[in-house]
Amino acid sequence: MSDKPASERISPTAYATGQMWVRHGLSHPAFVTPQGERLDRAFGLLTRLTQRLSGVSLDAMMLARHKGIDAVLAQAIDAGQVAQVIEIAAGLSARGWRMRQRYGDRITYIETDLPAMAATKRTLLERAGFLGERHRVLELDALADKGSRSLAAVSRTLDPERGTAIITEGLMNYLDPGTARAVWRRIARVLKQFPNGLYLTDAYFVSDNRNVGMLAFGAILQVFVRGRMHVHFADAGDACAKMAQAGFREAQVYRTQDLDATREIARTKGGDRVCVLAART
Ligand SMILES: C[S@@+](CC[C@H](N)C(=O)[O-])C[C@H]1O[C@@H](n2cnc3c(N)ncnc32)[C@H](O)[C@@H]1O
């Protein structure tokens, strides 16, 4: 495995997923990059092979996680609990653009990532005319406890009187357990400063992912990022317990089979192997 820091190794995956969201109609042509098109093609070859061998569709899994997080976020916005969002490790995801299209000035959306990816995204979104006071791209290092790139610093740019969501998608499984616990504690600490705090992430359980297809997918990703992946939760109960230990008041696991937005995709093998974890302060 590589000696490079995990963050440097996993950044290219954001180009591949960014293109995947475009391919599935969840994005905008402004998010297309040559690297994304190239990596999506390469990754597609491997994932099609996995699907042929095991029946597990990785596109189904990715779509289920992306649409599942959208659905739970939209529920919270519709219910008036959330009006501000910080997306950590947003990569080239178009969720910020889609949510702003849907909710307009009812929400403020801050997309964040490490400096290089944040600069790329800011350039793409600026060029398309998508950015403004209520839709910004900022640098944030999820591992930073203090300083201008810490979550605490970015959260101070928001209105402390409005309900706030923090999202991580496709990040936590690259982090070792100790690092992941520190990230969750940081998120809970920041969310407690707002009247409503909601944390959303994709979650995987050891109990769901012991089969050949998911193991093969994990192996492919580990080759792709030249590093280890980590499944943090034994099952839903363990996920909720870990959120409580991190400082959240309550947590809930949404299975993709149970959400209207993902019920259909959960019928495809792979779409049923990911959950949305929602933790509240
Ligand atoms: C798999 S991509 C996920 C991108 C996006 N969330 C999606 O689902 O399309 C992982 C992202 O994590 C970012 N990243 C890696 N380490 C990070 C860190 N320490 N803090 C913030 N972002 C990080 C990478 O730059 C990359 O954009």
The ligand as a Gaussian input file, in Angstrom:
#p B3LYP/6-31G(d) Opt

LIG

0 1
 C      -14.777000       9.485000      -3.124000
 S      -14.600000      11.199000      -3.287000
 C      -16.264000      11.610000      -2.853000
 C      -16.711000      12.864000      -3.519000
 C      -18.200000      13.163000      -3.386000
 N      -18.615000      13.229000      -2.008000
 C      -19.019000      12.162000      -4.162000
 O      -19.660000      11.318000      -3.531000
 O      -19.027000      12.249000      -5.385000
 C      -13.655000      11.618000      -1.894000
 C      -13.356000      13.119000      -1.703000
 O      -12.781000      13.262000      -0.411000
 C      -11.892000      14.356000      -0.459000
 N      -11.029000      14.273000       0.731000
 C      -10.062000      13.372000       0.996000
 N       -9.506000      13.621000       2.195000
 C      -10.160000      14.692000       2.712000
 C      -10.032000      15.434000       3.912000
 N       -9.118000      15.131000       4.836000
 N      -10.862000      16.483000       4.116000
 C      -11.777000      16.814000       3.179000
 N      -11.942000      16.164000       2.021000
 C      -11.142000      15.118000       1.783000
 C      -11.180000      14.141000      -1.761000
 O      -10.505000      15.312000      -2.193000
 C      -12.357000      13.737000      -2.654000
 O      -12.935000      14.863000      -3.273000

